[in-house]
Amino acid sequence: MSSVMPDLSEIIVNYIRNSRQLQLSCPICQVDVKPPTLDGFKQHIQHENNSGKHPTEEKAILDAFQQMKLASSKPQSDNEDLNKNICSPSSSPPSRPTRRERGRRQADNLKEFDRGTKGSSMRQLWNPSGGLPRSSQFRAQPPGNRPTTQDKIEEPDPEPSPEAEEDDSYTEDPSLTKTSQRHTNLLSTLRHAFLPTYMYGPLPMEELEILLSSQYPSVGPDVWQRLLEDWPMDLLRYWPKDQLQDAERFRKMLEEQCKQSELRQLHTAIVKRINDLTASTEYIRTEDFSSGEKEFYVAGSVNDTIVEALPDTGAEACFISPRLTSRLGLRPLPGPQRCITLANKKTVISPGMVTVLWKFSKERIAHTINCWILPGCTRDLVLGNDFLKETNALKRVCHRVKSKFVEVSKWFSVSYLGNQKQRLRGYLNGHSIAALPDTGSDAMLINEAYARNIGLEADSSIENRGTIRLADGSTTTISGIVRDVEWRVGKQEEHFFYINSESADEDDDENMHGKYTLQI
């Protein structure tokens, strides 16, 4: 068999191309040839005479040509094509068939190829998926009859049949491109390398190393993956023991080549995806603020309904959204309404209060909470500062507070509700100040007039005049940003959130204060 192994699809195309005209058997060399003219038949016999196999008499050539012309085994319907093809050069060429006739002829050729001896021989020699030999041809023999390297059995190469010689002619077709020819050479070399040495000789490791390193860079990972599957892995189990080391080495080479090719494709795809995302998404830097992507919540249940509540030290009471109130089927208790103050001094009227049972996640104790209904509330439930202090949710049992990453919002949230009196004492650029600790807010805010009094410069450009969202879902704008402000607080403990009590000592040692740089 030739060292060049074309794919089955190329063999079929060439066979159809060569079978479009009628083929006759030469009486001298017994080879199927296309219907030639007399001069073409003489050239064919002259080519055969160069090998010294056939006579050279002129009379024998004429008799053979007449015999091939008259002894055709084709049916009567094909005689017209025979007379058109076996003729003198001066005769008119055959008429061009229509598209429908060409399609029918190709279909008939495919059927003949599939039913004939040539098609059966091809099915035995070639794997339709990629030109590799079928594994059923090389099944291991029983242990008692299996040849070993100690027996030094060398099976002689079978004599090539006329069909095999004719098949080799397909590999010389000029229509094969350089890439496909190189690809078929690779498959042929790998095929002989995978077969046991007692069948096809020694393993050409040097040639394969050159092959894998530089000569065939265009071979994709799909080819290597196909070579690593099916019959090669089966044959490795029956490889002669003295060649197992080379076999394992070659297998690792193939796996490494496959991984490298796949990693290159994966890296290209990831880089492209990152470029697409960064080009279409406007990302807001959040590391200078209190995390605009991370959302804190307390997992629990309200009347046995799972809810993610907001732990808000800036809320003077507990609040519930009208949506959750309606879902639970609750009605406001009779009593007066309440005015709720937001961060921008705007007031919202609550329609009333409801009583619910709250349970922390993975706890059995139920807490009775009076919640005011907040129209437009952005969270289902807001746990106020008084309730958080009673349950130590932000101190001893701070593990109740969870966090999750959410989609970056265009606005920062400020969830200040009511007139919360608790303050966190500290120093802002050396000025003593009592700040409001609001765990429900994403941004740190400062009064514009106070910032001007202590000498802070605000950047009031258009791009820094952002929008913040209040607790009821309404929005308001900020007048600018103050950067690189130094903030000092008193002695801290290792808590998730630490809130100084109102009785904290104001005369803490200066060395016990923590130092922070904020953007307000």
N, C-alpha and C positions, 0 to 999 in steps of 0.2 A: 504494500500500500504506500502511496506517495506520502512524503512528509508534510505536504500541504493539505490541510483538511478544511474544505469549505463548509459552510453551513448548509443544512438540508434545504432551506429556501432557495439558496443560490443554485443548488443542484437541480431543483425542480424547474427553476426559471430557464436554466441552460438546456434542460431536457426538452422543455416545451419549445424553446427557440429552435433547437435542432430537429424537432419532430414535426414542424409545420409542413415540411415537404416530405414526400414519400421516400422511404429508405428501402433499398434493395440489397440482397446478399450477393457479394462478389463470388462467382464460381471458382476463382483461383485461390484467393486467400481466405474465403469464408468469413468476411468481415462486412457488417452492414455499412453501406455507403449511401450518400445522397445520389439521386439520379443524375449522372454526369453526361456530358457530351463524349464523343469518341476521343477527342484530344484530352479531355479531363480524365477519362478512364485510362488512357495510356500513361499519363503522368502518375496516376495512382499505382499502376503496375510497376512503373519505373522506380517509384519510391520503395515498393516492396522488394524489387530486384536488388536494391543496394544491400539488403541483408542476406542475399543469396538463397532465399527460401523458394522462389518460384521461377518458372522458365521465362525465357526472354524472346521466344519465337513470335514473329509478327502475326502469323496465322493463328496461333493459340490465343493471342490477345483479341483478334477480331471475332473468333468463335465464341470466346467467353463473353464479349460484349453483346453479340447477338443472342446468346443463350440467356443472359441476364435480362435482355429486352423482351424476349418472347416467353420465357418461362416464369413470368411474374405470377405470384400466387395471390395477387390482389383480386377482389371481386370485379364484376363487369362495370360497376359504377365508378371504379377508380381508373379504368382504362384511359379515359380522356385525360386525366391528370398525368398518367404515365406517358402518353404520346406527347403531351406538352413539355414535359420535363426532359425526356430522353429524345433529343432532337439535335439538329445541327445548329450552329451559332446563328445562321441566317434566318431561322424561323422566328415568328413573333413571340414576345414574352407572354406568360400567362396573365390573365386578367386579375386585378387586385380584388380580393374578397371583401365583402361588406363587413361592418362591425359585428353584426349578428352572426355571420358565418365564422368570423375569427373567434368569437366567444364560444360558439358551439365546438369549434375545433379544439380550443384550449381545454374545454371541459372534457371532451373525449380523450384527449391526451392524458389528462390527470387521471381519469378512470383507468386507462390502459396502464399507466405507470403504477397505480395502486394495485391492480390485479396481476400485473405481469411479474416475470422473474426478476426484472431489474428493480421494481419497487420493493419486492420482498427482500432482496439482498441489501438494499439501502436501509430498510427498517431494521435489519440485523446489525448493520455496521454503524448506524448513526442514531444519536439521541435527538429527537425533534426539538428539545428545549434549548440546545445550544451546541450541537455537534459533538458531544462527548459520547464515548461508548456506553452502551447499556450495561448496568451492573449484572444483569442476568447472564451475560456471556462469561463472566469471570467468577462464578460462584465457587467457593472453596470445595475441594474434594473431601470425601470422608477421611478421617484420621488415618485409616489403614492404607489408603491409596494416595494420600497427599504427597507430592514430591517435596523433598527437602534439599537444602544446599549440600548435605553430605552425599546424596545420591548423584549430584552433579548432572541433573537431567537438563538437557537443553533441547527444547522442541524446535525442530527445523521450521523455517518459515514456509508456509504453504505456497505452492506454485500459483502464480497469479493467473486467474481465469480470464477469458476474453472479456467478460463483463467487467471485471475489476480493471483491466487495462483501459477499457472504454470509459470507466468512471474517472480514471486519472486524467483523461483528456479534459474533463470539466475544470480541473484546477488551473489549467493553462489558459482559461478564457480571458481575453484582454479587458473584458468589462469589469473585472474585479478591481476595485480601487486599492491604492497602496495601504490604506488603513485596514480594510477588510482582509487583505492578504497577510498583513502583519498579525492581525488578530487570529487568523487560522493557523499561522505558524506557531503562535503562542499556545493555542489549544493542543496542537499536535505534540509539542514538546512536553507539556504538562501531562498529557495522556500517557506517553511512554515513561515519564518519570514516576507516575503513580503505580504503574503495573509492577508486579513482583519481578525480581531480577531473573528468576529462572524462566520467565516467559519472554522478556524483551531485553535482556542484557543488563549491564551495570547502570547505576543511577547517575545521570549527568549533573552532579551538584554544581560544578563550576559554571556550566552553561546556564543553569537556572538562576544562580546568584546574579550573573550579569543581566539575565532576562528581567529579574524582578527589580533591579536597582536602577537601570537607566534606559534600556532599549525600548520599553513599552510603557511610557508614562501616561499614555492616553487611555489605558484600560481602566474602566470605572470599577467601583466597589461591588456592583452587581455581579460582575464576572468572577471576582474573587470569592464572593459569597456563594455563588453557584458551585465553584470548584471545591469549596469546603463542605458541601452537603452531599447527601446521597452516597453514591458508590465510592468516592475516595476514602471516606471514613470507614466504610465496610472493608475495603481492601487493606487498610492499615492493620486490621486485626489478623490478617493472614500473611503479613509480610514476613519474609525469612528473618530469622532471629539475628543473623549477622548484619542485617541492613536496617534494623529497627532504629538505631541511633540516627542514621541519615533520614529515615522516614519522619521521625519526630522533629528533627531539625527543619525539614522542609515544611511540615505542617505549621510550625510556629512562624516560619517566614511568611506563609500565606495569611495566617491570622493577623500578623502585625501589619502587613500591607493592607488588608481589609479594614482594620481599625483606623489606620492613618487616613485612608481615603474617606471613610465615613466621618472621622473627626474634622477633616477639612471641610466637608460639605456642611456638617453641623455648625461649625464655627462661622462659616459664611452666612448661613441662615439666621443664626443668633444676632450677628452684627447687623444684618439687614433689618431684622425685627426691631432692634434697639434704635436704629436710626429712624425707622418709621414712627416709633412711639415718641421719641424726643422731638421729631419735627412737627408732629401734630398735637402735642400736649404742652400747654403752658404751665410749667411747674413753678410753684411758689415756694421760696426758701422758708423753711419752718424751724431751722435749728436755732435762729436768733429769738424765737418766741417759745411759748410753752407747748410745742408740738401741735400743729394743725392737723396731723394725720391720725394721731392716736386719740381714741375716745375711751374715757373711763366710765365704768358703770358698776353697779352692785347687782349681782344675780339673785333673784328671789321670785316670789309668787304673791299675787294679790288675789285673795279669795280663790286660791288654787289655780290661778291663771299665771303662767310664767311671764315675767316682766323683767326688763333690764332697766333699773332705776338709776337716776343721776344723783350721786352724792354731792350736794351743793351746800357748801358752807356759807355761801352768799345769800341763802334763802332763809327768811325768818320763820317759815312754816313749811309744811309738806303740801305739795300741789299735785293735782292729777289732771290729765287732759280730758276734754269732753269726749274724745274718741274712745278712750278706755272706759270712761263712765258709762257710755252707751253700750259698749260691748258687755260689760258686767251687769247691765240692767239696773243701775243704781239711780236713785233720785235724791236731789238735794234735801237735806234736813230743813225743817221750818226754822226760820231765823233771819236775821238781818244779812244783807250783802256786805261785801268787803272791798275796799279800794286797795289795789296792789300797786306799789311804786316800782318802776323799772329803772334801768341804769341811766337813762337820759331824763329822769324825773317825770316821765310820762306815767299816768295812772291808768290802770285797767280795772274794771269792775267785775268781781267774781259773782256768778249767779247763786252761789251757795256752797255748802260743805257736805261731804259724804264721809262715812266711816267705813273703813276696810280693814281686813286682816292681812298683815304682811308677815311673810316668813322668809328669812335668809335661806339661800340655797344650801342644801345638805344639813339643815337644822330643823328641829321639831318645834321650837318655841314660836308661838304666834304673837305678834305685836298688833295691838289695836291702834290705828292711826286715823286722825282726823285730817282729811285732805281738802283743801280748797280747790274748786274747779277753776282752772285758768284758761280762758278762751284763747285758742291758737297756740297752746303750749307745744313746743317742739319735741318734748320728751313725754312718754306715757306717764311717768311718775317721777317726781322730784322729792328727794328726801332732804328735809331742812336741817339746819345746823343743830337745833335743839335735839332732834331725834338722833342725829349722828353722835352727839356727845353722850346721850343716855346709853346708847348701845355700844359705845367705844368702837364704832365702825372704822374710824381713822387712826386709832391708836393701838390698843392691845390686840384687837382682832382685825387688823388692817388687811389680812388676807382675803377678806370679803370683797374688797375692791379689785375689780378685774379691769383689764384694758384690751382693746382690739384695734386693729388698723381699719380705717374706713377711707372712702374716697375723699381726696382732697377737695375741700369746699372753697368756693370763691369768697366766702365771708368767714370772719372769726365770730365765734359765739360768746356773748356776755350774758350769763344767766343770773344776773342780780335781781332778787325778788324781795321787796319789802324794805324795811329800815333796819337792817342788821347792825347790831351795836358792837359785835366782837371785832377787835382790832389786833393786828400783829405789829409790835413795836420794833423799830429798826432805824437805820440811818441811810438817807439817800444823798450821795455825794457829801457826806458829813453832816447833813441836816437831819435832826431828829424828826421822826414822822411816825404816825400811827396808820398803818395800811390795812385795807380790808382784804382778808384772805378769802378768795372766791374760787373754790375748786371746780365750779361749773363753768368757768370762763376760759377761753382759749388765748386771749390777749391780755397783756398788762397795760392798764390805762392810768393816766395821770391828768389832773386838772390843768387846763391850759394856763390859767392865770397863776396857779402855784408854780408851774414850771418856769414861767417868766420871772417870778419873784426870786427864785433861788438861782437864777442865772443859767438855765438850761436852754440851749438853742434847738429849735424844732425845725425839721425839714418839711416845709409846707408845699413842696412841688406837687404837680398834678398827680404823678404816679404814686405818691405817698399819701394821698387823700383817699384812703380806702373806705370800705363799708363793713359795718359790724351788724350782726343779727342779734336781736334782743330775745328774751325768754318767750314772748308771745308771738314770735315769728316776724315781727316788724323789723325794719332796718333803719339805721342812721349812719351818718358819715363822721369820720374823724378828720381833724384839721391838720394832722401831720405826724411825724415820727421823731422821737428823741433817742439818739443812739449813744452807746457807750456810757451808760449811767452806772455808777457803783452803788450796790445795795448791800448793807450789812444787817444781819439779824443776830439775835442772842444765841446762847448755847443750844445746839440742836441734839435731838435724840434720833436713833435709827428707826424712824417711823415712815410709813408711806406718805402721809401728810402730817405735819406737826403744826399745831395751833397753840400759841401761848394763851394761857388763861389771863383774865383781867387782873388777877392779883400778882402777876409776874413782877419781879423786882426790876426797877428801872435802872438801878446802879450796878448792872453786871459789869464784870471786868472787861476792859477793851480787848484783851488778848483772847477772850472766850467768844468773840463774835466771828461769824462766818462772812466771807467776802464774795460777792457775786457781781457780775457785769451783765446788765439787763438792757434790753431794747424796749422802750416804753412808747 
